[in-house]
Amino acid sequence: MTDLTLVIGNQNYSTWSLRPWLFLAHHGIPFNMKKVKLFTDSMESDLAVHFSDTKVPVLQEGDLEVWDSLAILEYLAERYPDKKGWPEARNARAVARSVSAEMHSSFFGLRNELPMNCRRRFPGFKPGPDALRDIERVLTLWQFCRKTYGSTGPWLFGNFSAADCMYAPVVMRLLSYEITLDPVSKAYTETVFNSPAMQQWIRDGSIEPEVIAEDEADWPSEPF
């Protein structure tokens, strides 16, 4: 029986929840999952018992609570050092943290225009200039990481790391909105999308009945 619990939101939409969930699931770390339905009348009361300012995700272990996706990933990397949450080489580790922090604090055009939706595709979607700039920057980051640090495997830094967790929601966005990708980025999105843990998240999100209007793109769509 595990003492580890991850509090998450709706899997179809919650990008921040996906990140630590993917780390745990990819590595087969046992954990309990508590799902809170977002943007409902009960959401605030459901999350009021946590110290996260009514936000998800939250990781609980005993009497410890850790909130914020990046902080949770840092904790998990320390808690399970054998999983090598960050690259072992110092330079690669520094860059992995840099690109993860940039994902955490940037790309508002991409976030706003292309909300994650695991059960829908949006053929013909046309991103605006802010989203296009963000997409170009993300693809540039991926190309740099793969070329400079990715020789040992198919992930951003060769082996799976917290950086891949941070960019997994972007992978889903680019695939859902059918964004044209360069060969390096296309191969990387396929690695993330086809991983067993990611496929499980997609399956779980696709069968959720809730529709959150605030997170639905205003564009004709079809099933993923």
TAQUI-V26606 format. One record per residue. SS is DSSP state (A for helix, B for strand, O for the rest). PSI is psi in whole degrees, 0 to 359 (999 if undefined). OMEGA is omega in radians with two decimals (* if undefined). Layout:
ss=<SS SS>
psi=<PSI PSI>
omega=<OMEGA OMEGA>
This chain:
ss=<O O O B B B B B O O O O O O A A A A A A A A A A A A A O O O O B B B B O O O O O O O A A A A A O O O O O O O O O O B B B B O O B B B B O A A A A A A A A A A A O A A A O O O O O O A A A A A A A A A A A A A A A A O O A A A A A A O O O O O O B B O O O O O O O A A A A A A A A A A A A A A A A A A A A A O O O O O B O O B O O O A A A A A A A A A A A A A A A O O O O O O A A A A A A A A A A A A O A A A A A A A A A A A O O O O O O A A A O O O O O O B B O>
psi=<131 150 9 126 132 121 123 172 199 128 334 331 331 96 319 326 322 322 302 329 316 320 311 313 319 321 359 31 123 135 153 150 131 118 129 127 123 152 43 169 335 355 310 319 325 324 351 337 350 164 32 13 43 40 153 156 166 134 129 135 106 233 9 137 134 131 164 126 313 321 321 317 320 318 316 323 322 321 327 71 335 342 351 64 331 155 149 323 137 312 316 320 319 317 322 319 323 312 330 318 324 319 321 326 359 192 44 328 316 314 315 320 333 68 143 136 107 350 3 149 155 76 138 8 138 102 149 176 322 316 321 320 318 317 316 319 317 313 324 317 314 316 317 312 317 317 321 324 1 21 342 358 184 357 176 318 34 287 155 137 177 332 323 325 320 328 357 318 329 321 312 320 311 325 317 321 9 51 135 131 148 163 320 313 324 316 321 316 324 322 312 310 320 357 144 318 317 320 324 317 315 315 315 318 325 338 0 136 340 141 120 106 324 338 15 128 143 72 142 138 171 164 144 999>
omega=<-3.08 3.09 -3.05 3.12 3.07 3.09 -3.08 3.04 -3.14 -3.07 3.11 -2.98 -2.88 -3.14 -3.10 3.10 -3.11 -2.96 3.11 3.08 -3.10 3.11 -3.12 -3.08 -3.13 -3.09 3.13 3.11 -3.13 3.09 2.99 3.13 3.06 -3.08 3.10 3.12 -3.07 3.07 3.04 3.13 -3.09 -3.02 -3.08 3.13 3.10 -3.08 -3.10 -3.13 3.13 -3.06 -2.99 -3.12 3.13 3.10 3.00 0.07 3.01 3.05 3.10 2.99 -3.02 3.14 3.12 2.97 3.04 -3.14 -3.05 -3.02 -3.08 3.09 3.11 3.11 3.08 3.14 -3.12 3.10 3.09 -3.07 -3.12 -3.06 3.13 3.14 3.09 -3.11 3.06 3.11 -3.10 -3.13 -3.02 -3.10 3.12 3.13 3.13 3.14 3.10 3.09 3.14 -3.11 3.09 3.11 3.10 3.07 -3.09 -2.96 -2.96 3.01 -3.11 3.08 3.10 -3.13 -3.03 -3.04 -3.05 3.12 -3.13 3.10 -3.02 -3.07 -3.09 2.94 -3.07 -3.10 3.09 -3.10 -3.12 3.12 3.06 -3.06 3.14 3.12 3.13 3.11 3.12 3.14 3.12 3.13 3.12 -3.13 3.07 3.09 -3.13 3.14 3.14 -3.11 -3.13 -3.10 -3.00 -2.99 -2.95 -3.02 -3.04 -3.11 -3.01 -3.10 -3.05 -3.13 -3.13 3.07 3.11 -3.14 3.10 3.12 3.09 3.07 -3.12 -3.07 3.14 3.10 3.10 3.06 3.14 3.13 -3.08 3.10 -3.12 -3.09 3.02 3.11 3.10 -3.04 2.99 -3.08 -3.13 -3.13 3.11 3.12 3.14 3.12 3.11 3.09 -3.12 -3.04 -3.05 3.12 -3.07 -3.12 -3.13 3.10 3.10 3.11 -3.13 3.11 -3.13 -3.14 -3.05 -3.12 3.06 -3.10 -3.02 3.00 -3.14 -3.03 -3.11 -3.09 3.09 3.12 3.12 -3.11 3.12 -3.08 3.09 -3.12 -3.12 *>
